[in-house]
Amino acid sequence: MNSIDWKEKRNLTMLADFYEFTMANGYFEKGMEDKIAYFDMFFRTIPDGGGFAIMAGVEQLIEYLKNLRFSNDDIEYFRSRNMFSEGFLDYLRNFNFQCDVWAIPEGTPIFPGEPIVIVKGPIIQAQIIETMILLTINHQSLIATKTNRIVRAADGRPVMEFGSRRAQGYGGAILGARAAYIGGAIGTACTIVDRDFNIPALGTMAHSWIQIFPTELEAFRAYAELYPDNCVLLVDTYNVLTSGVPNAIKVFNEEIVPRGFRPKGIRIDSGDIAYLSKESRKMLDEAGFEDCPIVASSSLDEYVIRDLLNQGAKIDSFGVGERLITARSEPVFGGVYKLTAIEENGEIIPKIKVSENVGKITTPGFKQLYRLFNKNTGKAIADVVTLHDEKIDVTKPYEIFHPLYTWKKKTLTNFYAKKLLVKIFDKGKCIYENPPIDEIRNYCSQQIDTLWEEVRRFESPHEYFVDLSKPLWDIKDRLLKENK
């Protein structure tokens, strides 16, 4: 099954804020249904005070946009509200998506203030897709970002996504697991995700397996008889060191080794995991099972994992649940969707939202985004938001400057530039083939490696530069002065 079919092409066109339809009806009644508008999705802050976020959710955005349509039931619902004109209802009945859409590919590190999705098209169409663009990209980008923090804290040890039962609904579980895999998890506890997205499903037993048998030893023995080539035993149901590990060693010796296999691990899910893992490691090594991994779970996140490793915990992999799948420490990504331009007689007219809160002032115009890399190191230097048709000449020195503190300037040489925004829809037709999930995951890891360690650190990371080109800054400065 192709991963794009996991929701059986369920129609989500009506998953929109009601005000999107009241405005759309207004645009239609005012004769503005064909007016071309430009919208940007961007976000303002990085969750958990991190140095970067990770783009995710583009595949599901494509699925949604491909299936935009209004059923007869939808039309009747709108008619029942006695707020919408019959002309507008006819427009919805014959809806034909015609927008151009650009997006940053999944797995790319992204930063505040830069456009990560751009929509150009008839104002009604560009308006009513706002909610789904935001919830799709916000959710998966949040989980991918959180997972990558946890993966980096694990310092090369595998991280498994174990949060299905604590996710916010089945969509949160399924698409959260997908995003976690992009962010670096090696697999998920969620079986349907393996079936539909080819992301490895992982897991062995719960405490109920142990409790259903008369003794822990009998439970371990039964499991080993069934799965001798994939035997991971949960050792903390009663007592890890006096019962769980000794019984596991006994079963390994009597059921696993005689069949020509080696144990795949023990899992500790409670207690002082640092201490228990160190003592368990000694017991396993003394019994000749130096190759038996120790898996830890139990309310983990990047900070707990880092502390465990700093304390010398003997843990080989981690199963992380609720704090990953819900991004519990900061569960809102905060992406927004703002009008940035309209067309009048074929001319692009930039639009700006002005606020006393400087962080909420938008950047006007139809834009492109470049990432600049040092030719010698391959490291990312800065991102530059430009006008859409602007070119950065890499053969000449290029000056970047802070868009607020314009006296902060730097002249770059020996660099190359890469466009980040990729066109995914052209006049309503999808022209982009989403890469396989493994390719996205590998691309994500490679792109994170282009960031300096100072940007990747957890506490007080270096602020990555996102600058405006001089022509774009001039437009923004002019509009700010005009709207003073």
Residue, then its C-alpha position, 0 to 999 in steps of 0.5 A: m500500500n502506498s503511504i499516501d492512501w493510509k486515510e483511504k483518501r478521506n475528504l478533509t476539505m471541510l476541515a477549515d475554520f468557519y471564518e475561512f468560508t465566511m470570508a470566501n463567500g464575501y470575496f465571491e459576493k464582492g466579485m473578488e473570486d478570481k483575484i490572485a493572492y499570495f500567502d506564506m506559512f512561517f513560524r516565529t519561535i523554535p520549540d524548547g528554545g532549540g536552534f532549529a526545527i525540522m520540516a515535515g508533513v509535506e506528503q500529507l499536505i499534497e494528499y489533502l490538496k489533491n482531494l479538495r472537493f465539496s460533496n452535496d452534503d457539504i453544500e446542504y450544510f452551508r445552505s442550512r446556515n442561511m449565510f451563504s449565497e447560492g452563487f457561492l454554493d455553486y462555486l463550491r459545487n464546481f470547485n477546481f483547485q488552481c493554486d500554485v504551491w511551494a514548500i520546503p522539502e521534508g527533513t530540511p532544517i527550518f528557522p523562524g521568519e522564513p516562508i516554509v510554504i507559499v500559496k499563490g492563487p485565487i483568493i477564495q482557494a488560497q484562503i480556505i486551505e489555511t487551516m489544513i496547511l497549518l495543522t498538517i505542517n505544524h504537527q509533524s514539524l513539531i514531532a520531528t523536531k522533538t524527536n531529533r532532540i531526543v535522538r541527539a541526546a541519545d548520542g548514537r544509541p537507537v531511539m524507538e517511538f513508543g507513544s501511540r497510547r498517549a498520543q492525541g488521537y489516532g491521527g496524532a499517533i499515526l502521523g506523529a510516528r511518521a514524523a518521529y521517523i523523519g526526525g531520527a527514530i529507528g521505528t515505532a510501536c504503532t503497527i499500522v504505521d509499519r503497514d502503511f508507511n514501511i516504518p519498522a514496528l518494534g516491541t515485544m511484551a507488556h507487564s500484563w504478559i508477565q502477570i498472566f502467568p503463575t510466575e515471571l520465570e514461566a512468562f519468560r520461558a513461554y515468550a522465549e519458546l515462541y520467539p527465540d530469535n527475537c527475545v527481549l524480556l521485560v524485567d521490572t514487573y516485580n524486582v529487576l535485580t533479584s527476580g527479573v534479570p536472574n530469571a532472564i539469564k536462566v531463560f537465555n541459557e535454557e531456551i535461547v542459546p540451546r536453539g542457536f540464538r543470542p538474546k536480543g535484550i532486556r527492558i527496564d521500564s521503571g525505577d532508578i534506571a541508571y543504577l538498575s542498568k549498571e547492575s544489570r550490565k554486571m549480571l549479564d556480563e558475568a553470565g556470559f551475555e556481554d552482547c545482550p543489549i539493555v533497553a530503557s523506557s519510562s517517561l524519557d525525554e532528551y534531558v532525562i536521557r542526557d542525565l542518564l548517560n552522564q551518570g554512566a547508565k549502561i543503556d543501549s537503546f531507548g523507547v520514548g513515549e508520551r514526551l515524544i509523541t505529544a512534544r509534552s514540554e512545548p506542544v505547539f509549533g506555532g506556524v502562521y499563514k499570512l497574506t503577503a501580496i495580491e495581483e492587480n492587472g498582472e502586477i504583484i502588490p506587496k502587503i504587510k501586517v503591522s503590529e506593535n509587537v515587532g515579532k508579528i510584523t510580516t515580510p511582504g511580497f512573493k518570495q524565495l528562500y536561499r541557504l548559503f553554504n561555505k564551500n570549504t566546510g559545507k556548513a550552512i552560513a545563513d538563510v536569505v529570504t529574497l524576492h521570488d525572481e531574485k538571483i544570488d550571484v555566488t561569483k561575487p562577494y555577497e553582503i548579508f545583514h540583520p533585518l532588524y539591526t541593519w548595522k550588523k553586516k557580513t560580507l560572504t565569499n567562497f560560498y554557494a547558494k541553494k534554493l529551498l522552496v520547491k514547487i509542488f503544485d502548478k495551477g492546481k496540479c501536483i508536479y512533485e513526487n514525494p521521496p520514500i520515507d527512508e530517503i527523507r529520514n537520511y536527507c534529514s540527518q545529512q542536512i542537520d550535519t550541515l549545521w554548526e554544533e553551536v546551532r545544534r546545542f540544547e541550551s542557548p544555541h547560536e542564533y542562525f541567521v535568517d536575513l532579507s535581501k536588500p530589495l526585499w528589505d527595501i520593500k518592507d521598510r517602505l511599507l512600514k513607513e507608509n503604514k506608520 
